[in-house]
Structures are given as C-alpha cells and as structure tokens.
Amino acid sequence: VTLVQYVDDLLLAGGDEEAVRKESIRLLNFLSLQGLKVSKSKLQFVEEEVKYLGDRLSKGTKKLDPERVQGILSLPAPKTKRQIRQLL
C-alpha cells in the first residue's frame, strides 16, 4: 500500500483491496488521534476510481476529470496574443 500526500490531499493505493481498507482505517484512526479531521464529503473510501488533484485515477490510468474538461471547453476562445498568454 502506497500513501501519496499533496498539501492536505492524501491518496492510499494498492493492489489488494483488503490491505488498502485496513491501512485506510489505520490512517483515519491516526489522523483522529492527532486531532485532525477528515471531510466526510471528500472521503473516497476504497474505490476502483478516485478523483485526485483534478484527475480521475483508476488501475494505473490517469484521465482528466470531465468537470475540468467542461470548464476548459466553456472558456471563450482567445482573440489576442495577450488573451492567449493569459489562457496558458
């Protein structure tokens, strides 16, 4: 089981679902003992596919989240060099 942290986002991943489940519970208990709270609405507990840092991760694959793609597509097309630089 691997733990990845980026600022306040944590990701536990592994090939064995039961091992990931046990380590997830251990991590949640540890965070609780340290006085840290976990957002229940953001918690993705032992899922086949998860949203992490704006991407969809699943079994070794990484895809852009459809919400993020839609947000990019809804932007107006840049018309000047300055607008292109701002977009990038």
N, C-alpha and C positions, 0 to 999 in steps of 0.2 A: 504494500500500500504506500502510495506517494502523497505527500502533503505539499501543495503549492500555495504560497501566500503572495498577494499583491496588495499592499497597503492594508485595507481591512476586509479584503475578499479572500476566502480560503477555499481550496479545492482539494478534496481527498479522492484519489483514483486508484484503481487496481483491477486485476483480472478476476479476482474471486469475490463475488458479491457478499458472501458471509463475512469475509475478512474486512471488507470495506465497511459493512454495517457495524461490526464490533469496534473498529477504530473510530468510526464516526461518533458512536456513543461515548467512547473514552474521551475523544476530543471535546465533545459538548459538556461532559462532566468536568473536565479540566478547566474549560473556559468559565464554567459556572463557579467552580471553587476559587477562581482568580477574581471573581466579581464582575466578569464580563458577560454581557447579554448578547444573545443571538436573535436576529429578527426572524420570527416565525414565517412572515410573509415572503422573505427572501430565501428561506431554507429549502434546498432541493435535496431531499434525503434519499440516498441510494437510488439514483435514477439512471436509466440507459443513456439519456441525452440531457445535458445541462446547459444553461446559459451562463457563460463566464466571461466577463470583460467585453461584452458586446458580441460574442461569438457563440455559436452552438457547437458543443464538443460531444462526440459520440464515437466510442470504439476506435480511437486513433484518427478520427477525421475532425476537421475544423471547418465550419461554414459560417458565413456572415449571418447574423440574426435577421430574419425577414423584416422585422420592425426597423432595423438600422438601414437596410436596403431601401425600404419605402421612404424613409426620411431623406436619404440622399436623392432618390428619384423625384421627390416633391420639391427640391430646390429649383429656383428659376435658373435657366441657362445663363451663364455669364456672357456679357456682351462687350466688355472692355478688358484690356490687359490687366488693369487693376483688379477687376472682379475675378478674373482667373486666378491671380495671385492670392486673393482673399480666400477663394474656394480651396486652394491647395493648402 
